Amino acid sequence: MNHLYQYSTMGALVGGLFEGTFKMSEVLKSGNYGIGTMDGLDGELIIIEGKPYLIESNGNIREVDAEERTPFASMIEFKPTHTLNYKEILNKEQMDEIILEEIEGMNYFHAVKITGKFKLIKARAVKKQKKPYPKLVEAVKEQGYFDYTDTTGTLFGFYTPHFIQGVGVGGYHVHYLSDDGKEGGHVFDYEIEDVSVEMALAEDLILKMPETETYRQNDLNNPDMLKDIEASE
């Protein structure tokens, strides 16, 4: 059985709780693949085969130190339960449809790993914020945008049931890292060929909440939370 570990909630990020509270060394104990962000909402985090990488808003990519902290991350010990292969060129919309048709129940979490030759990737990475932190919907207005062509690498992320919106991000959410470690980010469009898709059904969610005064004292009951999540994505 695959267990999905999540550190904090999307609702906390929407509320501007960007301070890193979980050490990367702790997060890595929960699995070998994952995504998230770093302290101050700094860039896009992707963990591949147990190694964490941060894609910064200026396009720089670096390995994350074990002592660095994240405010939000999702992790899994990735054990595929379903594998698909395609030779033809497919775009993101087509791949999303395939994945949603193939997953084992839309009421479960699924980890998804896609590898292949990307003819095009459109990605972004949010800029690190400074205190006092703004709300997420304002913070994401400052992002770096990247267009990559003819790149090989790994897309990794999660399908989250829509009724979990607020705990996670409902729908399908992926980050990218190229094989040479020079290209990556939060992906919002792509074209790919020679595709390998691996999916892992996660039958349970283990949620780790921040143990900080900031988290305890903040009122995260935001009536506009769902709208803010959509606007941020």
For each residue, the residues with C-beta under 8 A, 3 or more apart:
1: 203 204
2: 76 77 78 79 81 111 200 201 202 203
3: 30 76 77 202 204 206
4: 74 75 76 109 111 158 202 204 205 206
5: 27 30 31 74 75 76 206 208
6: 9 73 74 75 167 168 205 206 207 208
7: 21 22 27 36 70 71 72 73 74 75 208
8: 12 13 17 21 22 71 72 73 208 209 210 215
9: 6 12 13 72 166 167 168 207 209 220
10: 13 14 72 165 166 167 168 169 229
11: 14 15 166 167 220 222 225
12: 8 9 15 17 71 72 210 215 218 220
13: 8 9 10 16 17 18 37 41 71 72 136
14: 10 11 135 136 137 220 222 225 228 229 232
15: 11 12 135 136 218 220 222
16: 13 133 134 135 136 139
17: 8 12 13 71 133 210 214 215 218 220
18: 13 37 39 40 41 71 129 133 139
19: 39 40 69 71 133 212 214
20: 38 39 40 68 69 70 71
21: 7 8 69 70 71 210 211 212 215
22: 7 8 26 27 69 70 71 73 208 210
23: 26 27 66 67 68 69
24: 27 28 52 64 65 66 67 68 69 70
25: 28 29 66 67
26: 22 23 29 30
27: 5 7 22 23 24 30 34 36 47 52 70 73 75
28: 24 25 31 32 47 50 52 66 75
29: 25 26
30: 3 5 26 27 34 75 76 77 206
31: 5 28 34 47 75 76 77 78
32: 28 47 49 50 76 77 78
33: 47 48 49 75 76 77 78 111 113 156
34: 27 30 31 45 46 47 52 73 74 75 76 156
35: 44 45 46 47 73 74 156 157 158 173 174 175
36: 7 27 45 70 72 73 74
37: 13 18 41 42 43 44 45 70 71 72 73 126
38: 20 41 42 43 45 54 64 68 69 70 71 128
39: 18 19 20 42 68 69 70 71
40: 18 19 20 128 129 130 133
41: 13 18 37 38 71 126 127 128 129 133 136 139
42: 37 38 39 54 56 126 128 129
43: 37 38 54 55 56 57 125 126 128
44: 35 37 54 55 123 124 125 126 175 184 185 186
45: 34 35 36 37 38 52 53 54 55 64 70 73 175
46: 34 35 52 53 55 156 175 176 177 184
47: 27 28 31 32 33 34 35 50 51 52 53 73 75 156
48: 33 51 53 154 156 177
49: 32 33
50: 28 32 47
51: 47 48 63
52: 24 27 28 34 45 46 47 63 64
53: 45 46 47 48 61 62 63 64 177 181 184
54: 38 42 43 44 45 61 62 63 64
55: 43 44 45 46 59 60 61 123 125 175 177 184 185
56: 42 43 59 60 61 62 125 128 144
57: 43 125 126 127 128 142 143 144
58: 144
59: 55 56 125 144 146
60: 55 56
61: 53 54 55 56 177 181 182 183 184
62: 53 54 56
63: 51 52 53 54
64: 24 38 45 52 53 54 68
65: 24 68
66: 23 24 25 28
67: 23 24 25
68: 20 23 24 38 39 64 65
69: 19 20 21 22 23 24 38 39
70: 7 20 21 22 24 27 36 37 38 39 45 73
71: 7 8 12 13 17 18 19 20 21 22 37 38 39 41 210
72: 7 8 9 10 12 13 36 37
73: 6 7 8 22 27 34 35 36 37 45 47 70
74: 4 5 6 7 34 35 36 158 168
75: 4 5 6 7 27 28 30 31 33 34 47
76: 2 3 4 5 30 31 32 33 34 111 158 200 202
77: 2 3 30 31 32 33
78: 2 31 32 33 111 113 198 200
79: 2 200
80: 83 113 198 199 200
81: 2 104 199 200 201
82: 102 103 104 198 199 200 201
83: 80 196 197 198 199
84: 98 102 195 196 197 199
85: 195 196 197
86: 90 98 193 194 195 197
87: 193 194 195
88: 193
89: 119 191 192 193
90: 86 94 95 98 191 192 193 195
91: 94 95 189 190 191 192
92: 95 96 187 188 189 190 191
93: 96 97
94: 90 91 97 98
95: 90 91 92 98 99 114 190 192 195 197
96: 92 93 99 100 172
97: 93 94 100 101
98: 84 86 90 94 95 101 102 197
99: 95 96 102 103 110 112 159 172 197 199
100: 96 97 103 106 159 172
101: 97 98
102: 82 84 98 99 197 199
103: 82 99 100 106 108 110 159 199 201
104: 81 82 108 110 199 201
105: 108 201
106: 100 103 159 161
107: 161 163
108: 103 104 105 161 201 202 203
109: 4 158 159 160 161 164 168 201 202 205
110: 99 103 104 158 159 199 200 201 202
111: 2 4 33 76 78 156 157 158 199 200 202
112: 99 155 156 157 158 159 172 174 197 198 199 200
113: 33 78 80 154 155 156 197 198 199 200
114: 95 154 155 156 174 192 195 196 197 198
115: 152 153 154 155 195 196
116: 152 192 193 194 195 196
117: 150 151 152 192 193 194
118: 121 148 150 151 152 153 176 190 191 192
119: 89 149 150 191 192 193
120: 147 148 149 189 190 191
121: 118 146 147 148 149 151 176 183 187 189 190
122: 145 146 147 187 188 189 190
123: 44 55 145 146 148 176 183 184 185 186 187 188
124: 44 143 144 145 146 185 186 188
125: 43 44 55 56 57 59 143 144 146 184 185 186
126: 37 41 42 43 44 57 139 140 142 143 186
127: 41 57 139 142 143 144
128: 38 40 41 42 43 56 57
129: 18 40 41 42 133 134 139 142
130: 40 133
131:
132:
133: 16 17 18 19 40 41 129 130 139
134: 16 129 138 139
135: 14 15 16 138 139 228
136: 13 14 15 16 41 139 140 228 229 232
137: 14 140 228 231 232
138: 134 135 141
139: 16 18 41 126 127 129 133 134 135 136 142
140: 126 136 137 143 231 232
141: 138
142: 57 126 127 129 139
143: 57 124 125 126 127 140
144: 56 57 58 59 124 125 127 185
145: 122 123 124
146: 59 121 122 123 124 125 183 185
147: 120 121 122
148: 118 120 121 123 151 178 183
149: 119 120 121
150: 117 118 119
151: 117 118 121 148 178 183
152: 115 116 117 118 178 179
153: 115 118 176 177 178 179 183 184
154: 48 113 114 115 176 177 179
155: 112 113 114 115 174 175 176 187 190
156: 33 34 35 46 47 48 111 112 113 114 174 175 176 177
157: 35 111 112 172 173 174 175
158: 4 35 74 76 109 110 111 112 168 172 173
159: 99 100 103 106 109 110 112 171 172
160: 109 164 165 168 169 170 171 172 173
161: 106 107 108 109 164 170
162: 165 170 171
163: 107 170
164: 109 160 161 167 168 170 205
165: 10 160 162 168 169 170 226 229
166: 9 10 11 225 226 229
167: 6 9 10 11 164 205 207
168: 6 9 10 74 109 158 160 164 165
169: 10 160 165 173 229 233
170: 160 161 162 163 164 165 229
171: 159 160 162
172: 96 99 100 112 157 158 159 160
173: 35 157 158 160 169 186 233
174: 35 112 114 155 156 157 186 187
175: 35 44 45 46 55 155 156 157 184 185 186 187
176: 46 118 121 123 153 154 155 156 183 184 185 187 190
177: 46 48 53 55 61 153 154 156 181 183 184
178: 148 151 152 153 181 182 183 184
179: 152 153 154
180: 183
181: 53 61 177 178 184
182: 61 178
183: 61 121 123 146 148 151 153 176 177 178 180
184: 44 46 53 55 61 123 125 153 175 176 177 178 181
185: 44 55 123 124 125 144 146 175 176
186: 44 123 124 125 126 173 174 175
187: 92 121 122 123 155 174 175 176 190
188: 92 122 123 124
189: 91 92 120 121 122
190: 91 92 95 118 120 121 122 155 176 187
191: 89 90 91 92 118 119 120
192: 89 90 91 95 114 116 117 118 119 195
193: 86 87 88 89 90 116 117 119
194: 86 87 116 117
195: 84 85 86 87 90 95 114 115 116 192
196: 83 84 85 114 115 116
197: 83 84 85 86 95 98 99 102 112 113 114
198: 78 80 82 83 112 113 114
199: 80 81 82 83 84 99 102 103 104 110 111 112 113
200: 2 76 78 79 80 81 82 110 111 112 113
201: 2 81 82 103 104 105 108 109 110
202: 2 3 4 76 108 109 110 111 205
203: 1 2 108
204: 1 3 4
205: 4 6 109 164 167 202
206: 3 4 5 6 30
207: 6 9 167
208: 5 6 7 8 22
209: 8 9 215
210: 8 12 17 21 22 71 214 215
211: 21 215
212: 19 21 215 216
213: 216 217
214: 17 19 210 217 218
215: 8 12 17 21 209 210 211 212 218
216: 212 213
217: 213 214
218: 12 15 17 214 215
219:
220: 9 11 12 14 15 17 225
221:
222: 11 14 15 225 228
223:
224: 227 228
225: 11 14 166 220 222 228 229
226: 165 166 229 230
227: 224 230 231
228: 14 135 136 137 222 224 225 231 232
229: 10 14 136 165 166 169 170 225 226 232 233
230: 226 227 233
231: 137 140 227 228
232: 14 136 137 140 228 229
233: 169 173 229 230
